[in-house]
Amino acid sequence: MDNAKIVLRPLIGLLVGQPKDVIERLTIEAITKHRCFVSEAELAYDRFKNKLEEMEVSEAQEAYLSSMIAVHAQQTVVSTMLDILGYIPPMPTDKAH
């Protein structure tokens, strides 16, 4: 596979001409969602590692893989949006993920 950075061009097209404050809010939302996906993936990993029966291991592994796909997909969204925004926005401290 090519290790070049992946950019979601449709996001660039959607956000072209949008006010910076709108892009910043959407970027913060994307980062927050990514953090939630990471937390879910960590839980799925723990369930996968703690399953003892073969059938449960298979189901838990699939749930973990699915969670990690969501994490990596959202990371691409976050990366693209940060490129569009041009800086890392300040994150709210009052919201837990």
Phi and psi restraints in degrees (range 20) as a CNS / XPLOR table:
assign (resid 1 and name C) (resid 2 and name N)
       (resid 2 and name CA) (resid 2 and name C) 1.0 -75.0 20.0 2
assign (resid 2 and name N) (resid 2 and name CA)
       (resid 2 and name C) (resid 3 and name N) 1.0 131.8 20.0 2
assign (resid 2 and name C) (resid 3 and name N)
       (resid 3 and name CA) (resid 3 and name C) 1.0 -91.0 20.0 2
assign (resid 3 and name N) (resid 3 and name CA)
       (resid 3 and name C) (resid 4 and name N) 1.0 12.3 20.0 2
assign (resid 3 and name C) (resid 4 and name N)
       (resid 4 and name CA) (resid 4 and name C) 1.0 -65.2 20.0 2
assign (resid 4 and name N) (resid 4 and name CA)
       (resid 4 and name C) (resid 5 and name N) 1.0 150.5 20.0 2
assign (resid 4 and name C) (resid 5 and name N)
       (resid 5 and name CA) (resid 5 and name C) 1.0 -62.9 20.0 2
assign (resid 5 and name N) (resid 5 and name CA)
       (resid 5 and name C) (resid 6 and name N) 1.0 134.9 20.0 2
assign (resid 5 and name C) (resid 6 and name N)
       (resid 6 and name CA) (resid 6 and name C) 1.0 -90.6 20.0 2
assign (resid 6 and name N) (resid 6 and name CA)
       (resid 6 and name C) (resid 7 and name N) 1.0 130.0 20.0 2
assign (resid 6 and name C) (resid 7 and name N)
       (resid 7 and name CA) (resid 7 and name C) 1.0 -123.6 20.0 2
assign (resid 7 and name N) (resid 7 and name CA)
       (resid 7 and name C) (resid 8 and name N) 1.0 134.7 20.0 2
assign (resid 7 and name C) (resid 8 and name N)
       (resid 8 and name CA) (resid 8 and name C) 1.0 -89.1 20.0 2
assign (resid 8 and name N) (resid 8 and name CA)
       (resid 8 and name C) (resid 9 and name N) 1.0 92.5 20.0 2
assign (resid 8 and name C) (resid 9 and name N)
       (resid 9 and name CA) (resid 9 and name C) 1.0 -57.8 20.0 2
assign (resid 9 and name N) (resid 9 and name CA)
       (resid 9 and name C) (resid 10 and name N) 1.0 -34.6 20.0 2
assign (resid 9 and name C) (resid 10 and name N)
       (resid 10 and name CA) (resid 10 and name C) 1.0 -59.4 20.0 2
assign (resid 10 and name N) (resid 10 and name CA)
       (resid 10 and name C) (resid 11 and name N) 1.0 -33.8 20.0 2
assign (resid 10 and name C) (resid 11 and name N)
       (resid 11 and name CA) (resid 11 and name C) 1.0 -66.1 20.0 2
assign (resid 11 and name N) (resid 11 and name CA)
       (resid 11 and name C) (resid 12 and name N) 1.0 -39.7 20.0 2
assign (resid 11 and name C) (resid 12 and name N)
       (resid 12 and name CA) (resid 12 and name C) 1.0 -59.9 20.0 2
assign (resid 12 and name N) (resid 12 and name CA)
       (resid 12 and name C) (resid 13 and name N) 1.0 -46.2 20.0 2
assign (resid 12 and name C) (resid 13 and name N)
       (resid 13 and name CA) (resid 13 and name C) 1.0 -63.3 20.0 2
assign (resid 13 and name N) (resid 13 and name CA)
       (resid 13 and name C) (resid 14 and name N) 1.0 -40.1 20.0 2
assign (resid 13 and name C) (resid 14 and name N)
       (resid 14 and name CA) (resid 14 and name C) 1.0 -65.4 20.0 2
assign (resid 14 and name N) (resid 14 and name CA)
       (resid 14 and name C) (resid 15 and name N) 1.0 -35.1 20.0 2
assign (resid 14 and name C) (resid 15 and name N)
       (resid 15 and name CA) (resid 15 and name C) 1.0 -97.9 20.0 2
assign (resid 15 and name N) (resid 15 and name CA)
       (resid 15 and name C) (resid 16 and name N) 1.0 -5.5 20.0 2
assign (resid 15 and name C) (resid 16 and name N)
       (resid 16 and name CA) (resid 16 and name C) 1.0 -59.5 20.0 2
assign (resid 16 and name N) (resid 16 and name CA)
       (resid 16 and name C) (resid 17 and name N) 1.0 129.0 20.0 2
assign (resid 16 and name C) (resid 17 and name N)
       (resid 17 and name CA) (resid 17 and name C) 1.0 83.8 20.0 2
assign (resid 17 and name N) (resid 17 and name CA)
       (resid 17 and name C) (resid 18 and name N) 1.0 -3.5 20.0 2
assign (resid 17 and name C) (resid 18 and name N)
       (resid 18 and name CA) (resid 18 and name C) 1.0 -77.2 20.0 2
assign (resid 18 and name N) (resid 18 and name CA)
       (resid 18 and name C) (resid 19 and name N) 1.0 148.5 20.0 2
assign (resid 18 and name C) (resid 19 and name N)
       (resid 19 and name CA) (resid 19 and name C) 1.0 -61.9 20.0 2
assign (resid 19 and name N) (resid 19 and name CA)
       (resid 19 and name C) (resid 20 and name N) 1.0 146.6 20.0 2
assign (resid 19 and name C) (resid 20 and name N)
       (resid 20 and name CA) (resid 20 and name C) 1.0 -56.5 20.0 2
assign (resid 20 and name N) (resid 20 and name CA)
       (resid 20 and name C) (resid 21 and name N) 1.0 -37.9 20.0 2
assign (resid 20 and name C) (resid 21 and name N)
       (resid 21 and name CA) (resid 21 and name C) 1.0 -66.6 20.0 2
assign (resid 21 and name N) (resid 21 and name CA)
       (resid 21 and name C) (resid 22 and name N) 1.0 -33.3 20.0 2
assign (resid 21 and name C) (resid 22 and name N)
       (resid 22 and name CA) (resid 22 and name C) 1.0 -68.3 20.0 2
assign (resid 22 and name N) (resid 22 and name CA)
       (resid 22 and name C) (resid 23 and name N) 1.0 -46.2 20.0 2
assign (resid 22 and name C) (resid 23 and name N)
       (resid 23 and name CA) (resid 23 and name C) 1.0 -62.3 20.0 2
assign (resid 23 and name N) (resid 23 and name CA)
       (resid 23 and name C) (resid 24 and name N) 1.0 -39.8 20.0 2
assign (resid 23 and name C) (resid 24 and name N)
       (resid 24 and name CA) (resid 24 and name C) 1.0 -63.0 20.0 2
assign (resid 24 and name N) (resid 24 and name CA)
       (resid 24 and name C) (resid 25 and name N) 1.0 -45.5 20.0 2
assign (resid 24 and name C) (resid 25 and name N)
       (resid 25 and name CA) (resid 25 and name C) 1.0 -62.1 20.0 2
assign (resid 25 and name N) (resid 25 and name CA)
       (resid 25 and name C) (resid 26 and name N) 1.0 -42.3 20.0 2
assign (resid 25 and name C) (resid 26 and name N)
       (resid 26 and name CA) (resid 26 and name C) 1.0 -65.6 20.0 2
assign (resid 26 and name N) (resid 26 and name CA)
       (resid 26 and name C) (resid 27 and name N) 1.0 -35.6 20.0 2
assign (resid 26 and name C) (resid 27 and name N)
       (resid 27 and name CA) (resid 27 and name C) 1.0 -67.3 20.0 2
assign (resid 27 and name N) (resid 27 and name CA)
       (resid 27 and name C) (resid 28 and name N) 1.0 -43.1 20.0 2
assign (resid 27 and name C) (resid 28 and name N)
       (resid 28 and name CA) (resid 28 and name C) 1.0 -60.8 20.0 2
assign (resid 28 and name N) (resid 28 and name CA)
       (resid 28 and name C) (resid 29 and name N) 1.0 -42.2 20.0 2
assign (resid 28 and name C) (resid 29 and name N)
       (resid 29 and name CA) (resid 29 and name C) 1.0 -61.7 20.0 2
assign (resid 29 and name N) (resid 29 and name CA)
       (resid 29 and name C) (resid 30 and name N) 1.0 -42.3 20.0 2
assign (resid 29 and name C) (resid 30 and name N)
       (resid 30 and name CA) (resid 30 and name C) 1.0 -65.3 20.0 2
assign (resid 30 and name N) (resid 30 and name CA)
       (resid 30 and name C) (resid 31 and name N) 1.0 -40.1 20.0 2
assign (resid 30 and name C) (resid 31 and name N)
       (resid 31 and name CA) (resid 31 and name C) 1.0 -65.2 20.0 2
assign (resid 31 and name N) (resid 31 and name CA)
       (resid 31 and name C) (resid 32 and name N) 1.0 -43.5 20.0 2
assign (resid 31 and name C) (resid 32 and name N)
       (resid 32 and name CA) (resid 32 and name C) 1.0 -60.9 20.0 2
assign (resid 32 and name N) (resid 32 and name CA)
       (resid 32 and name C) (resid 33 and name N) 1.0 -44.1 20.0 2
assign (resid 32 and name C) (resid 33 and name N)
       (resid 33 and name CA) (resid 33 and name C) 1.0 -63.0 20.0 2
assign (resid 33 and name N) (resid 33 and name CA)
       (resid 33 and name C) (resid 34 and name N) 1.0 -40.7 20.0 2
assign (resid 33 and name C) (resid 34 and name N)
       (resid 34 and name CA) (resid 34 and name C) 1.0 -60.5 20.0 2
assign (resid 34 and name N) (resid 34 and name CA)
       (resid 34 and name C) (resid 35 and name N) 1.0 -43.5 20.0 2
assign (resid 34 and name C) (resid 35 and name N)
       (resid 35 and name CA) (resid 35 and name C) 1.0 -61.7 20.0 2
assign (resid 35 and name N) (resid 35 and name CA)
       (resid 35 and name C) (resid 36 and name N) 1.0 -38.7 20.0 2
assign (resid 35 and name C) (resid 36 and name N)
       (resid 36 and name CA) (resid 36 and name C) 1.0 -64.3 20.0 2
assign (resid 36 and name N) (resid 36 and name CA)
       (resid 36 and name C) (resid 37 and name N) 1.0 -43.0 20.0 2
assign (resid 36 and name C) (resid 37 and name N)
       (resid 37 and name CA) (resid 37 and name C) 1.0 -61.7 20.0 2
assign (resid 37 and name N) (resid 37 and name CA)
       (resid 37 and name C) (resid 38 and name N) 1.0 -39.3 20.0 2
assign (resid 37 and name C) (resid 38 and name N)
       (resid 38 and name CA) (resid 38 and name C) 1.0 -63.0 20.0 2
assign (resid 38 and name N) (resid 38 and name CA)
       (resid 38 and name C) (resid 39 and name N) 1.0 -44.5 20.0 2
assign (resid 38 and name C) (resid 39 and name N)
       (resid 39 and name CA) (resid 39 and name C) 1.0 -60.9 20.0 2
assign (resid 39 and name N) (resid 39 and name CA)
       (resid 39 and name C) (resid 40 and name N) 1.0 -43.3 20.0 2
assign (resid 39 and name C) (resid 40 and name N)
       (resid 40 and name CA) (resid 40 and name C) 1.0 -63.2 20.0 2
assign (resid 40 and name N) (resid 40 and name CA)
       (resid 40 and name C) (resid 41 and name N) 1.0 -40.4 20.0 2
assign (resid 40 and name C) (resid 41 and name N)
       (resid 41 and name CA) (resid 41 and name C) 1.0 -65.8 20.0 2
assign (resid 41 and name N) (resid 41 and name CA)
       (resid 41 and name C) (resid 42 and name N) 1.0 -38.5 20.0 2
assign (resid 41 and name C) (resid 42 and name N)
       (resid 42 and name CA) (resid 42 and name C) 1.0 -63.0 20.0 2
assign (resid 42 and name N) (resid 42 and name CA)
       (resid 42 and name C) (resid 43 and name N) 1.0 -41.3 20.0 2
assign (resid 42 and name C) (resid 43 and name N)
       (resid 43 and name CA) (resid 43 and name C) 1.0 -64.5 20.0 2
assign (resid 43 and name N) (resid 43 and name CA)
       (resid 43 and name C) (resid 44 and name N) 1.0 -42.3 20.0 2
assign (resid 43 and name C) (resid 44 and name N)
       (resid 44 and name CA) (resid 44 and name C) 1.0 -63.6 20.0 2
assign (resid 44 and name N) (resid 44 and name CA)
       (resid 44 and name C) (resid 45 and name N) 1.0 -38.2 20.0 2
assign (resid 44 and name C) (resid 45 and name N)
       (resid 45 and name CA) (resid 45 and name C) 1.0 -64.1 20.0 2
assign (resid 45 and name N) (resid 45 and name CA)
       (resid 45 and name C) (resid 46 and name N) 1.0 -44.5 20.0 2
assign (resid 45 and name C) (resid 46 and name N)
       (resid 46 and name CA) (resid 46 and name C) 1.0 -60.6 20.0 2
assign (resid 46 and name N) (resid 46 and name CA)
       (resid 46 and name C) (resid 47 and name N) 1.0 -42.5 20.0 2
assign (resid 46 and name C) (resid 47 and name N)
       (resid 47 and name CA) (resid 47 and name C) 1.0 -63.1 20.0 2
assign (resid 47 and name N) (resid 47 and name CA)
       (resid 47 and name C) (resid 48 and name N) 1.0 -41.5 20.0 2
assign (resid 47 and name C) (resid 48 and name N)
       (resid 48 and name CA) (resid 48 and name C) 1.0 -62.3 20.0 2
assign (resid 48 and name N) (resid 48 and name CA)
       (resid 48 and name C) (resid 49 and name N) 1.0 -45.6 20.0 2
assign (resid 48 and name C) (resid 49 and name N)
       (resid 49 and name CA) (resid 49 and name C) 1.0 -70.6 20.0 2
assign (resid 49 and name N) (resid 49 and name CA)
       (resid 49 and name C) (resid 50 and name N) 1.0 -23.5 20.0 2
assign (resid 49 and name C) (resid 50 and name N)
       (resid 50 and name CA) (resid 50 and name C) 1.0 -97.4 20.0 2
assign (resid 50 and name N) (resid 50 and name CA)
       (resid 50 and name C) (resid 51 and name N) 1.0 0.7 20.0 2
assign (resid 50 and name C) (resid 51 and name N)
       (resid 51 and name CA) (resid 51 and name C) 1.0 -82.9 20.0 2
assign (resid 51 and name N) (resid 51 and name CA)
       (resid 51 and name C) (resid 52 and name N) 1.0 136.7 20.0 2
assign (resid 51 and name C) (resid 52 and name N)
       (resid 52 and name CA) (resid 52 and name C) 1.0 -105.3 20.0 2
assign (resid 52 and name N) (resid 52 and name CA)
       (resid 52 and name C) (resid 53 and name N) 1.0 -32.0 20.0 2
assign (resid 52 and name C) (resid 53 and name N)
       (resid 53 and name CA) (resid 53 and name C) 1.0 -84.2 20.0 2
assign (resid 53 and name N) (resid 53 and name CA)
       (resid 53 and name C) (resid 54 and name N) 1.0 144.9 20.0 2
assign (resid 53 and name C) (resid 54 and name N)
       (resid 54 and name CA) (resid 54 and name C) 1.0 -58.3 20.0 2
assign (resid 54 and name N) (resid 54 and name CA)
       (resid 54 and name C) (resid 55 and name N) 1.0 -44.0 20.0 2
assign (resid 54 and name C) (resid 55 and name N)
       (resid 55 and name CA) (resid 55 and name C) 1.0 -64.1 20.0 2
assign (resid 55 and name N) (resid 55 and name CA)
       (resid 55 and name C) (resid 56 and name N) 1.0 -42.6 20.0 2
assign (resid 55 and name C) (resid 56 and name N)
       (resid 56 and name CA) (resid 56 and name C) 1.0 -64.5 20.0 2
assign (resid 56 and name N) (resid 56 and name CA)
       (resid 56 and name C) (resid 57 and name N) 1.0 -37.4 20.0 2
assign (resid 56 and name C) (resid 57 and name N)
       (resid 57 and name CA) (resid 57 and name C) 1.0 -61.7 20.0 2
assign (resid 57 and name N) (resid 57 and name CA)
       (resid 57 and name C) (resid 58 and name N) 1.0 -44.1 20.0 2
assign (resid 57 and name C) (resid 58 and name N)
       (resid 58 and name CA) (resid 58 and name C) 1.0 -61.7 20.0 2
assign (resid 58 and name N) (resid 58 and name CA)
       (resid 58 and name C) (resid 59 and name N) 1.0 -46.3 20.0 2
assign (resid 58 and name C) (resid 59 and name N)
       (resid 59 and name CA) (resid 59 and name C) 1.0 -66.4 20.0 2
assign (resid 59 and name N) (resid 59 and name CA)
       (resid 59 and name C) (resid 60 and name N) 1.0 -41.7 20.0 2
assign (resid 59 and name C) (resid 60 and name N)
       (resid 60 and name CA) (resid 60 and name C) 1.0 -66.4 20.0 2
assign (resid 60 and name N) (resid 60 and name CA)
       (resid 60 and name C) (resid 61 and name N) 1.0 -38.0 20.0 2
assign (resid 60 and name C) (resid 61 and name N)
       (resid 61 and name CA) (resid 61 and name C) 1.0 -65.2 20.0 2
assign (resid 61 and name N) (resid 61 and name CA)
       (resid 61 and name C) (resid 62 and name N) 1.0 -41.7 20.0 2
assign (resid 61 and name C) (resid 62 and name N)
       (resid 62 and name CA) (resid 62 and name C) 1.0 -64.2 20.0 2
assign (resid 62 and name N) (resid 62 and name CA)
       (resid 62 and name C) (resid 63 and name N) 1.0 -39.9 20.0 2
assign (resid 62 and name C) (resid 63 and name N)
       (resid 63 and name CA) (resid 63 and name C) 1.0 -63.5 20.0 2
assign (resid 63 and name N) (resid 63 and name CA)
       (resid 63 and name C) (resid 64 and name N) 1.0 -40.3 20.0 2
assign (resid 63 and name C) (resid 64 and name N)
       (resid 64 and name CA) (resid 64 and name C) 1.0 -64.1 20.0 2
assign (resid 64 and name N) (resid 64 and name CA)
       (resid 64 and name C) (resid 65 and name N) 1.0 -46.0 20.0 2
assign (resid 64 and name C) (resid 65 and name N)
       (resid 65 and name CA) (resid 65 and name C) 1.0 -60.7 20.0 2
assign (resid 65 and name N) (resid 65 and name CA)
       (resid 65 and name C) (resid 66 and name N) 1.0 -42.6 20.0 2
assign (resid 65 and name C) (resid 66 and name N)
       (resid 66 and name CA) (resid 66 and name C) 1.0 -61.6 20.0 2
assign (resid 66 and name N) (resid 66 and name CA)
       (resid 66 and name C) (resid 67 and name N) 1.0 -42.1 20.0 2
assign (resid 66 and name C) (resid 67 and name N)
       (resid 67 and name CA) (resid 67 and name C) 1.0 -62.0 20.0 2
assign (resid 67 and name N) (resid 67 and name CA)
       (resid 67 and name C) (resid 68 and name N) 1.0 -42.4 20.0 2
assign (resid 67 and name C) (resid 68 and name N)
       (resid 68 and name CA) (resid 68 and name C) 1.0 -68.3 20.0 2
assign (resid 68 and name N) (resid 68 and name CA)
       (resid 68 and name C) (resid 69 and name N) 1.0 -32.8 20.0 2
assign (resid 68 and name C) (resid 69 and name N)
       (resid 69 and name CA) (resid 69 and name C) 1.0 -61.6 20.0 2
assign (resid 69 and name N) (resid 69 and name CA)
       (resid 69 and name C) (resid 70 and name N) 1.0 -44.2 20.0 2
assign (resid 69 and name C) (resid 70 and name N)
       (resid 70 and name CA) (resid 70 and name C) 1.0 -62.5 20.0 2
assign (resid 70 and name N) (resid 70 and name CA)
       (resid 70 and name C) (resid 71 and name N) 1.0 -41.3 20.0 2
assign (resid 70 and name C) (resid 71 and name N)
       (resid 71 and name CA) (resid 71 and name C) 1.0 -59.6 20.0 2
assign (resid 71 and name N) (resid 71 and name CA)
       (resid 71 and name C) (resid 72 and name N) 1.0 -48.8 20.0 2
assign (resid 71 and name C) (resid 72 and name N)
       (resid 72 and name CA) (resid 72 and name C) 1.0 -70.1 20.0 2
assign (resid 72 and name N) (resid 72 and name CA)
       (resid 72 and name C) (resid 73 and name N) 1.0 -36.6 20.0 2
assign (resid 72 and name C) (resid 73 and name N)
       (resid 73 and name CA) (resid 73 and name C) 1.0 -63.6 20.0 2
assign (resid 73 and name N) (resid 73 and name CA)
       (resid 73 and name C) (resid 74 and name N) 1.0 -44.7 20.0 2
assign (resid 73 and name C) (resid 74 and name N)
       (resid 74 and name CA) (resid 74 and name C) 1.0 -67.7 20.0 2
assign (resid 74 and name N) (resid 74 and name CA)
       (resid 74 and name C) (resid 75 and name N) 1.0 -31.9 20.0 2
assign (resid 74 and name C) (resid 75 and name N)
       (resid 75 and name CA) (resid 75 and name C) 1.0 -62.3 20.0 2
assign (resid 75 and name N) (resid 75 and name CA)
       (resid 75 and name C) (resid 76 and name N) 1.0 -36.9 20.0 2
assign (resid 75 and name C) (resid 76 and name N)
       (resid 76 and name CA) (resid 76 and name C) 1.0 -66.3 20.0 2
assign (resid 76 and name N) (resid 76 and name CA)
       (resid 76 and name C) (resid 77 and name N) 1.0 -39.2 20.0 2
assign (resid 76 and name C) (resid 77 and name N)
       (resid 77 and name CA) (resid 77 and name C) 1.0 -61.7 20.0 2
assign (resid 77 and name N) (resid 77 and name CA)
       (resid 77 and name C) (resid 78 and name N) 1.0 -49.3 20.0 2
assign (resid 77 and name C) (resid 78 and name N)
       (resid 78 and name CA) (resid 78 and name C) 1.0 -60.0 20.0 2
assign (resid 78 and name N) (resid 78 and name CA)
       (resid 78 and name C) (resid 79 and name N) 1.0 -46.2 20.0 2
assign (resid 78 and name C) (resid 79 and name N)
       (resid 79 and name CA) (resid 79 and name C) 1.0 -60.1 20.0 2
assign (resid 79 and name N) (resid 79 and name CA)
       (resid 79 and name C) (resid 80 and name N) 1.0 -45.0 20.0 2
assign (resid 79 and name C) (resid 80 and name N)
       (resid 80 and name CA) (resid 80 and name C) 1.0 -64.0 20.0 2
assign (resid 80 and name N) (resid 80 and name CA)
       (resid 80 and name C) (resid 81 and name N) 1.0 -43.1 20.0 2
assign (resid 80 and name C) (resid 81 and name N)
       (resid 81 and name CA) (resid 81 and name C) 1.0 -67.6 20.0 2
assign (resid 81 and name N) (resid 81 and name CA)
       (resid 81 and name C) (resid 82 and name N) 1.0 -36.6 20.0 2
assign (resid 81 and name C) (resid 82 and name N)
       (resid 82 and name CA) (resid 82 and name C) 1.0 -64.1 20.0 2
assign (resid 82 and name N) (resid 82 and name CA)
       (resid 82 and name C) (resid 83 and name N) 1.0 -38.4 20.0 2
assign (resid 82 and name C) (resid 83 and name N)
       (resid 83 and name CA) (resid 83 and name C) 1.0 -62.2 20.0 2
assign (resid 83 and name N) (resid 83 and name CA)
       (resid 83 and name C) (resid 84 and name N) 1.0 -42.6 20.0 2
assign (resid 83 and name C) (resid 84 and name N)
       (resid 84 and name CA) (resid 84 and name C) 1.0 -65.3 20.0 2
assign (resid 84 and name N) (resid 84 and name CA)
       (resid 84 and name C) (resid 85 and name N) 1.0 -45.3 20.0 2
assign (resid 84 and name C) (resid 85 and name N)
       (resid 85 and name CA) (resid 85 and name C) 1.0 -68.3 20.0 2
assign (resid 85 and name N) (resid 85 and name CA)
       (resid 85 and name C) (resid 86 and name N) 1.0 -40.8 20.0 2
assign (resid 85 and name C) (resid 86 and name N)
       (resid 86 and name CA) (resid 86 and name C) 1.0 93.5 20.0 2
assign (resid 86 and name N) (resid 86 and name CA)
       (resid 86 and name C) (resid 87 and name N) 1.0 -0.1 20.0 2
assign (resid 86 and name C) (resid 87 and name N)
       (resid 87 and name CA) (resid 87 and name C) 1.0 -161.3 20.0 2
assign (resid 87 and name N) (resid 87 and name CA)
       (resid 87 and name C) (resid 88 and name N) 1.0 165.5 20.0 2
assign (resid 87 and name C) (resid 88 and name N)
       (resid 88 and name CA) (resid 88 and name C) 1.0 -90.0 20.0 2
assign (resid 88 and name N) (resid 88 and name CA)
       (resid 88 and name C) (resid 89 and name N) 1.0 118.7 20.0 2
assign (resid 88 and name C) (resid 89 and name N)
       (resid 89 and name CA) (resid 89 and name C) 1.0 -74.0 20.0 2
assign (resid 89 and name N) (resid 89 and name CA)
       (resid 89 and name C) (resid 90 and name N) 1.0 153.9 20.0 2
assign (resid 89 and name C) (resid 90 and name N)
       (resid 90 and name CA) (resid 90 and name C) 1.0 -66.8 20.0 2
assign (resid 90 and name N) (resid 90 and name CA)
       (resid 90 and name C) (resid 91 and name N) 1.0 132.7 20.0 2
assign (resid 90 and name C) (resid 91 and name N)
       (resid 91 and name CA) (resid 91 and name C) 1.0 -93.9 20.0 2
assign (resid 91 and name N) (resid 91 and name CA)
       (resid 91 and name C) (resid 92 and name N) 1.0 142.5 20.0 2
assign (resid 91 and name C) (resid 92 and name N)
       (resid 92 and name CA) (resid 92 and name C) 1.0 -61.4 20.0 2
assign (resid 92 and name N) (resid 92 and name CA)
       (resid 92 and name C) (resid 93 and name N) 1.0 140.1 20.0 2
assign (resid 92 and name C) (resid 93 and name N)
       (resid 93 and name CA) (resid 93 and name C) 1.0 -95.2 20.0 2
assign (resid 93 and name N) (resid 93 and name CA)
       (resid 93 and name C) (resid 94 and name N) 1.0 -11.6 20.0 2
assign (resid 93 and name C) (resid 94 and name N)
       (resid 94 and name CA) (resid 94 and name C) 1.0 -87.7 20.0 2
assign (resid 94 and name N) (resid 94 and name CA)
       (resid 94 and name C) (resid 95 and name N) 1.0 -9.7 20.0 2
assign (resid 94 and name C) (resid 95 and name N)
       (resid 95 and name CA) (resid 95 and name C) 1.0 -98.0 20.0 2
assign (resid 95 and name N) (resid 95 and name CA)
       (resid 95 and name C) (resid 96 and name N) 1.0 123.4 20.0 2
assign (resid 95 and name C) (resid 96 and name N)
       (resid 96 and name CA) (resid 96 and name C) 1.0 -89.9 20.0 2
assign (resid 96 and name N) (resid 96 and name CA)
       (resid 96 and name C) (resid 97 and name N) 1.0 149.3 20.0 2
